[in-house]
């Protein structure tokens, strides 16, 4: 069974972020220091959240494109905001100020008791069905002149 590290290095070769080394006469790959340095650079970028498909765009050393890193930073900021919202919602559920069976923004509905919610849901469904029936009926002449 191959180790995860071997599979990862092979993946980096396939996607083109790590150059394939030359092979020795026995068929083994001959990795050099430059391969190790590149692998460490890739690992650092991956640890920073840079997707593998963006690593070529980001570059290394003095060649680092600002636009690519700015885009990665913006993606990370969005992820952080999403995770912070999720944590806040989980915290509200845990302390009992929110319920899990309602989407965000509908917490105020939770103030009603189950019987009241049932009446609201049934009335809403009935009104929706009546509107659909009305819209499906052909317009009669009396309604057309309105």
VENZIDA-V737918 format. One record per residue. RES is the residue in one small letter. SS is DSSP state (H for helix, E for strand, C for the rest). PHI is phi in radians with two decimals (* if undefined). D_CENTER is the distance of its C-alpha to the mean C-alpha in Angstrom with 1 decimal. Layout:
BEGIN
RES;SS;PHI;D_CENTER  RES;SS;PHI;D_CENTER
END
This chain:
BEGIN
x;C;*;31.6  x;C;-1.38;29.7  x;C;-1.36;27.9  x;H;-1.09;24.2  x;H;-1.12;25.4  x;H;-1.11;27.5  x;H;-1.11;24.8  x;H;-1.13;22.4  x;H;-1.08;25.3  x;H;-1.09;26.0  x;H;-1.10;22.4  x;H;-1.06;22.8  x;H;-1.12;26.1  x;H;-1.08;24.7  x;H;-1.48;22.0  x;C;1.54;24.6  x;C;-1.59;23.4  x;C;-2.27;26.3  x;C;-1.11;29.8  x;C;-1.27;31.7  x;C;-1.37;34.8  x;C;-1.16;38.3  x;E;-1.86;39.8  x;C;-1.43;42.9  x;C;-1.10;45.9  x;C;-1.48;44.8  x;C;1.65;41.4  x;C;-1.26;39.4  x;E;-1.31;36.9  x;C;-1.85;38.4  x;C;-1.31;35.6  x;C;-2.03;36.8  x;H;-1.04;35.9  x;H;-1.07;33.9  x;H;-1.18;31.6  x;H;-1.11;31.1  x;H;-1.08;30.5  x;H;-1.09;27.9  x;H;-1.09;26.2  x;H;-1.15;26.2  x;H;-1.12;24.7  x;H;-1.06;21.9  x;H;-1.05;21.4  x;H;-1.10;21.4  x;H;-1.12;18.8  x;H;-1.10;16.5  x;H;-1.10;17.2  x;C;-1.46;16.3  x;C;1.69;12.7  x;C;-1.34;13.9  x;C;-1.13;12.5  x;H;-0.97;15.7  x;H;-1.22;15.8  x;H;-1.83;16.2  x;H;-1.08;18.8  x;H;-1.08;21.7  x;H;-1.19;20.9  x;H;-1.27;20.9  x;C;1.27;24.2  x;C;-2.56;26.3  x;H;1.09;29.2  x;H;-1.28;30.9  x;H;-1.59;29.0  x;C;-1.21;25.6  x;C;-1.27;24.3  x;H;-1.13;23.3  x;H;-1.08;21.2  x;H;-1.14;18.9  x;H;-1.20;18.5  x;H;-1.12;18.2  x;H;-1.14;15.2  x;H;-1.11;13.5  x;H;-1.07;14.7  x;H;-1.12;13.2  x;H;-1.09;9.7  x;H;-1.12;10.5  x;H;-1.08;12.1  x;H;-1.10;9.2  x;H;-1.10;7.3  x;H;-1.11;10.8  x;H;-1.07;11.5  x;H;-1.09;8.8  x;H;-1.18;10.1  x;H;-1.15;13.5  x;H;-1.11;13.4  x;H;-1.10;12.5  x;H;-1.10;15.3  x;H;-1.12;17.6  x;H;-1.15;17.3  x;H;-1.10;17.9  x;H;-1.07;20.8  x;H;-1.11;22.2  x;H;-1.15;22.2  x;H;-1.11;23.9  x;H;-1.54;26.6  x;C;1.56;27.1  x;C;-1.61;26.5  x;C;-2.52;23.8  x;C;-2.07;23.6  x;C;-1.52;20.9  x;C;-1.61;22.2  x;C;-2.14;21.5  x;C;-1.22;18.5  x;C;-0.99;17.9  x;C;1.70;20.8  x;C;-1.88;23.3  x;H;-1.05;24.4  x;H;-1.07;27.8  x;H;-1.15;28.5  x;H;-1.15;28.6  x;H;-1.22;31.9  x;C;-1.39;33.6  x;C;-1.40;35.1  x;H;-0.97;34.2  x;H;-1.17;37.3  x;H;-1.14;36.5  x;H;-1.08;32.9  x;H;-1.08;34.4  x;H;-1.10;36.9  x;H;-1.09;34.2  x;H;-1.13;32.0  x;H;-1.10;35.2  x;H;-1.12;36.5  x;H;-1.11;33.2  x;H;-1.11;33.2  x;H;-1.09;36.9  x;H;-1.09;36.5  x;H;-1.12;33.7  x;H;-1.09;36.0  x;H;-1.13;38.9  x;H;-1.15;37.1  x;H;-1.16;36.1  x;H;-1.12;39.7  x;H;-1.06;41.1  x;H;-1.21;38.9  x;H;-1.44;39.9  x;C;-1.26;43.7  x;C;-1.19;45.7  x;C;-1.23;46.8  x;C;-1.53;50.5  x;H;-1.15;53.0  x;H;-1.18;53.2  x;H;-1.35;49.5  x;H;-1.17;49.6  x;C;-1.42;52.2  x;C;-1.17;50.2
END
